[in-house]
Structures are given as structure tokens and as C-alpha cells.
Amino acid sequence: MQFYETKMGHAFFEHQVPQLITAVEKLAAALSRPSLPITVPEADPKFLHDLFFGSYEPEVYQVTPEIQQLGRAVSSAHVALAETLSEEGQKRLDAYEKALSERNAAVTELAYESGVRAAVQMIVAGLSRFAPGEEV
């Protein structure tokens, strides 16, 4: 009697061999897929250097033509207002501008911090979507 004629041989050829073939096909398919679901863009090679030494300027601080135009409008309005004020009014305007500038700097810093936190949360959320061993 040959192995394929026995009860064990029959189970092996009829059930276990097809299961082995299916498992090998799944492995081959998994290995042929790209390992990352996204393409990571190239980072600016000077980014970490600039960030470390304090010379990194986020886009929010870059001066655009629109920002330049708004700055000229503010300057013009300031000059027009200052010309109408007494010496005491000038001092009050200066104090107001200083307080406004400090407040704007604090708000900008908070917005920057919030943006960094949101970016890190997005990265963590994207990476944690795929648990180890989970199919991508």
C-alpha cells in the first residue's frame, strides 16, 4: 500500500497540501507588495541644523508681497494717527503698540506649538494605524 492510499496520506494530499499551497501564495503576495503605504518626501538637508541653531524660519514668518502690502498700510495708518496725537497720546499709542506686539508674539508662539503638536499627532495616528503584524 502506498502512502497516498492510507487515511493519513489521503488527508495529507487532499487537505494539507492545498493549505500549504495557499499559505505559500499568501506569503509571495505579501512579499511582492511595497512595505510602506506612503512615499516619504525628502527633507531639507539643512532642516535639523537650522532648527538646532535657531535659524529655521517657518513659512508663517516669511514675508510675501501680500504681507509687505499690509505692512505698508499699517505703517501709513500709524503715521496718520501719530500726527494727530499730543505727546501724551503718543506715549499711550506706544504703550498700546508694545502690549499688542507682546500679545501677538505670545499668540504666534502658541499657534506654532499647537501646529507642531498637531503634526506629531498626525504622524503618530498614521503610524499607529498599522500594528505590528497587521497587513498594510
C-alpha atoms as a printed R data frame, in Angstrom:
    type eleno elety resid chain resno      x       y      z
1   ATOM     1    CA   MET     A     1  0.000   0.000  0.000
2   ATOM     2    CA   GLN     A     2  1.317   3.452 -0.984
3   ATOM     3    CA   PHE     A     3  1.199   6.493  1.354
4   ATOM     4    CA   TYR     A     4 -1.461   8.263 -0.743
5   ATOM     5    CA   GLU     A     5 -3.700   5.189 -0.313
6   ATOM     6    CA   THR     A     6 -3.692   5.414  3.500
7   ATOM     7    CA   LYS     A     7 -6.084   7.542  5.568
8   ATOM     8    CA   MET     A     8 -3.196   9.845  6.595
9   ATOM     9    CA   GLY     A     9 -1.947  10.056  3.004
10  ATOM    10    CA   HIS     A    10 -5.414  10.943  1.784
11  ATOM    11    CA   ALA     A    11 -5.721  13.730  4.438
12  ATOM    12    CA   PHE     A    12 -2.249  14.987  3.561
13  ATOM    13    CA   PHE     A    13 -2.839  15.242 -0.197
14  ATOM    14    CA   GLU     A    14 -6.474  16.357 -0.041
15  ATOM    15    CA   HIS     A    15 -6.286  18.939  2.789
16  ATOM    16    CA   GLN     A    16 -2.778  19.741  3.999
17  ATOM    17    CA   VAL     A    17 -1.090  20.189  0.599
18  ATOM    18    CA   PRO     A    18 -3.760  22.682 -0.616
19  ATOM    19    CA   GLN     A    19 -3.419  24.573  2.684
20  ATOM    20    CA   LEU     A    20  0.364  24.715  2.261
21  ATOM    21    CA   ILE     A    21 -0.032  25.988 -1.302
22  ATOM    22    CA   THR     A    22 -2.446  28.717 -0.135
23  ATOM    23    CA   ALA     A    23 -0.046  29.774  2.646
24  ATOM    24    CA   VAL     A    24  2.888  29.999  0.227
25  ATOM    25    CA   GLU     A    25  0.780  32.045 -2.217
26  ATOM    26    CA   LYS     A    26 -0.167  34.478  0.589
27  ATOM    27    CA   LEU     A    27  3.490  34.830  1.584
28  ATOM    28    CA   ALA     A    28  4.522  35.502 -2.006
29  ATOM    29    CA   ALA     A    29  1.769  38.112 -2.396
30  ATOM    30    CA   ALA     A    30  2.755  39.827  0.872
31  ATOM    31    CA   LEU     A    31  6.412  39.964 -0.166
32  ATOM    32    CA   SER     A    32  5.569  41.456 -3.550
33  ATOM    33    CA   ARG     A    33  3.673  44.417 -2.003
34  ATOM    34    CA   PRO     A    34  5.567  47.589 -1.097
35  ATOM    35    CA   SER     A    35  6.414  47.716  2.596
36  ATOM    36    CA   LEU     A    36  5.286  51.341  3.132
37  ATOM    37    CA   PRO     A    37  1.806  52.589  2.197
38  ATOM    38    CA   ILE     A    38  3.194  56.109  1.547
39  ATOM    39    CA   THR     A    39  6.171  57.765 -0.029
40  ATOM    40    CA   VAL     A    40  8.138  59.873  2.419
41  ATOM    41    CA   PRO     A    41  9.275  63.136  0.833
42  ATOM    42    CA   GLU     A    42 12.892  64.237  1.057
43  ATOM    43    CA   ALA     A    43 13.558  66.562  3.978
44  ATOM    44    CA   ASP     A    44 15.575  69.726  3.596
45  ATOM    45    CA   PRO     A    45 19.128  68.576  4.379
46  ATOM    46    CA   LYS     A    46 19.743  71.741  6.431
47  ATOM    47    CA   PHE     A    47 16.490  71.487  8.435
48  ATOM    48    CA   LEU     A    48 17.885  69.949 11.641
49  ATOM    49    CA   HIS     A    49 20.975  72.167 11.535
50  ATOM    50    CA   ASP     A    50 18.888  75.317 11.107
51  ATOM    51    CA   LEU     A    51 16.387  74.220 13.753
52  ATOM    52    CA   PHE     A    52 19.144  73.429 16.276
53  ATOM    53    CA   PHE     A    53 20.974  76.725 15.762
54  ATOM    54    CA   GLY     A    54 17.770  78.786 15.748
55  ATOM    55    CA   SER     A    55 17.938  79.883 12.134
56  ATOM    56    CA   TYR     A    56 14.921  77.891 10.898
57  ATOM    57    CA   GLU     A    57 12.145  80.198  9.755
58  ATOM    58    CA   PRO     A    58  8.694  78.628  9.487
59  ATOM    59    CA   GLU     A    59  6.673  79.711  6.467
60  ATOM    60    CA   VAL     A    60  4.411  81.768  8.728
61  ATOM    61    CA   TYR     A    61  7.267  84.285  9.186
62  ATOM    62    CA   GLN     A    62  8.258  84.573  5.542
63  ATOM    63    CA   VAL     A    63  7.433  87.929  4.021
64  ATOM    64    CA   THR     A    64  5.236  87.668  0.946
65  ATOM    65    CA   PRO     A    65  4.166  90.547 -1.336
66  ATOM    66    CA   GLU     A    66  0.748  90.496  0.356
67  ATOM    67    CA   ILE     A    67  2.362  90.792  3.816
68  ATOM    68    CA   GLN     A    68  4.551  93.649  2.544
69  ATOM    69    CA   GLN     A    69  1.483  95.483  1.251
70  ATOM    70    CA   LEU     A    70 -0.335  95.001  4.571
71  ATOM    71    CA   GLY     A    71  2.760  96.238  6.434
72  ATOM    72    CA   ARG     A    72  2.842  99.414  4.328
73  ATOM    73    CA   ALA     A    73 -0.865 100.000  5.070
74  ATOM    74    CA   VAL     A    74 -0.252  99.608  8.817
75  ATOM    75    CA   SER     A    75  2.720 101.990  8.657
76  ATOM    76    CA   SER     A    76  0.743 104.564  6.741
77  ATOM    77    CA   ALA     A    77 -2.176 104.368  9.195
78  ATOM    78    CA   HIS     A    78  0.263 104.643 12.125
79  ATOM    79    CA   VAL     A    79  1.885 107.794 10.717
80  ATOM    80    CA   ALA     A    80 -1.530 109.362 10.022
81  ATOM    81    CA   LEU     A    81 -2.712 108.598 13.563
82  ATOM    82    CA   ALA     A    82  0.532 109.697 15.237
83  ATOM    83    CA   GLU     A    83  0.368 113.113 13.512
84  ATOM    84    CA   THR     A    84 -2.970 113.820 15.191
85  ATOM    85    CA   LEU     A    85 -1.850 112.913 18.737
86  ATOM    86    CA   SER     A    86 -0.422 115.017 21.521
87  ATOM    87    CA   GLU     A    87  2.758 113.972 23.324
88  ATOM    88    CA   GLU     A    88  0.661 112.141 25.927
89  ATOM    89    CA   GLY     A    89 -1.336 110.456 23.156
90  ATOM    90    CA   GLN     A    90  1.931 109.350 21.509
91  ATOM    91    CA   LYS     A    91  3.042 107.709 24.776
92  ATOM    92    CA   ARG     A    92 -0.276 105.907 25.051
93  ATOM    93    CA   LEU     A    93 -0.048 104.766 21.428
94  ATOM    94    CA   ASP     A    94  3.487 103.445 22.051
95  ATOM    95    CA   ALA     A    95  2.319 101.567 25.176
96  ATOM    96    CA   TYR     A    96 -0.607 100.133 23.204
97  ATOM    97    CA   GLU     A    97  1.661  99.011 20.365
98  ATOM    98    CA   LYS     A    98  4.097  97.379 22.807
99  ATOM    99    CA   ALA     A    99  1.273  95.474 24.556
100 ATOM   100    CA   LEU     A   100 -0.205  94.469 21.192
101 ATOM   101    CA   SER     A   101  3.176  93.264 19.926
102 ATOM   102    CA   GLU     A   102  3.788  91.175 23.072
103 ATOM   103    CA   ARG     A   103  0.325  89.647 22.831
104 ATOM   104    CA   ASN     A   104  0.775  88.843 19.125
105 ATOM   105    CA   ALA     A   105  4.151  87.211 19.811
106 ATOM   106    CA   ALA     A   106  2.585  85.024 22.544
107 ATOM   107    CA   VAL     A   107 -0.321  84.047 20.264
108 ATOM   108    CA   THR     A   108  2.068  83.238 17.418
109 ATOM   109    CA   GLU     A   109  4.228  81.103 19.713
110 ATOM   110    CA   LEU     A   110  1.144  79.230 20.946
111 ATOM   111    CA   ALA     A   111 -0.033  78.697 17.349
112 ATOM   112    CA   TYR     A   112  3.412  77.349 16.425
113 ATOM   113    CA   GLU     A   113  3.402  74.975 19.408
114 ATOM   114    CA   SER     A   114 -0.124  73.821 18.568
115 ATOM   115    CA   GLY     A   115  0.881  73.216 14.957
116 ATOM   116    CA   VAL     A   116  3.872  71.100 15.971
117 ATOM   117    CA   ARG     A   117  1.714  69.089 18.388
118 ATOM   118    CA   ALA     A   118 -0.917  68.536 15.685
119 ATOM   119    CA   ALA     A   119  1.734  67.417 13.189
120 ATOM   120    CA   VAL     A   120  3.203  64.915 15.644
121 ATOM   121    CA   GLN     A   121 -0.281  63.611 16.497
122 ATOM   122    CA   MET     A   122 -0.990  63.112 12.771
123 ATOM   123    CA   ILE     A   123  2.257  61.192 12.319
124 ATOM   124    CA   VAL     A   124  1.592  59.019 15.378
125 ATOM   125    CA   ALA     A   125 -2.003  58.390 14.293
126 ATOM   126    CA   GLY     A   126 -0.835  57.388 10.820
127 ATOM   127    CA   LEU     A   127  1.872  55.088 12.104
128 ATOM   128    CA   SER     A   128 -0.252  53.503 14.820
129 ATOM   129    CA   ARG     A   129 -2.914  52.563 12.277
130 ATOM   130    CA   PHE     A   130 -0.789  49.594 11.332
131 ATOM   131    CA   ALA     A   131  0.008  47.464 14.358
132 ATOM   132    CA   PRO     A   132  2.975  45.106 14.147
133 ATOM   133    CA   GLY     A   133  1.997  42.006 12.207
134 ATOM   134    CA   GLU     A   134 -1.053  43.699 10.692
135 ATOM   135    CA   GLU     A   135 -1.460  43.715  6.928
136 ATOM   136    CA   VAL     A   136 -0.773  47.055  5.239
